[in-house]
Amino acid sequence: MDLNQKLIQLLIEGNSIRGASRILGMTYFNTYKKFLWLKTIVDLEKKKLRFQAKELQFDEMETIHHTKCKPLSIALVVNESFEILEAKVAEMPAKGKLAEFSRKKYGKRIDERAEKLQEAFSSVIGKLVALPQIIKSDASPSYQRIVKAHFPNIQYEQYNRAEKLRHQDRLHEQLSKKKFDPLFAVNHKCALLRSHIKRLTRRSWCTTKKPENLQLHLDLFIISQQFAI
């Protein structure tokens, strides 16, 4: 395994760039430069990606850009085989109690979520061997228009939390309760990313300083699952 493969393996197994530099016996600066250089590999390898999917699931997970006042959204598209087909990082405004403070300190933030989700779908269409039979997501009202624009003739199902719990209440066996999760594949991958990418871990001082580096980190994870780096 060469140095590039070792670095990728460390970065997708829960290590920070600084932690990877200590393990490899390199300086942080050289490790960071090599991490940025890996974009050349990512750009080449992502063009080779091809997926089969009878079912697509998608969702958005949130993380932060150095501070909770600057949140980021990640649009994630997964197939029924638990493969991540695409992940796109988007800026978004702060919500709740932090919204006003965020505007005062950092100004009005743009909302790229719809744009990046559309980019993710466009990318996925180019990688699919054939179009899926069904697409699933949560019940966000903004999704309907975007999905129909890219997959006009594909069956689309949305699930809200109340509906899911209502179905679970009807299942008496514990095993059956575990089985019923129509969005299990994408929820599983969201949890896996938080576990395997250090900057996505909750309550960590390892945070994303540049959104483009988070995008690169996610792309490394995607190509590693396909080519077993």
Summary of the structure (lengths in Angstrom):
residues: 229
radius of gyration: 18.7
end to end distance: 9.0
largest distance: 56.8
contacts: 682
relative contact order: 0.17
helix: 50%
strand: 17%
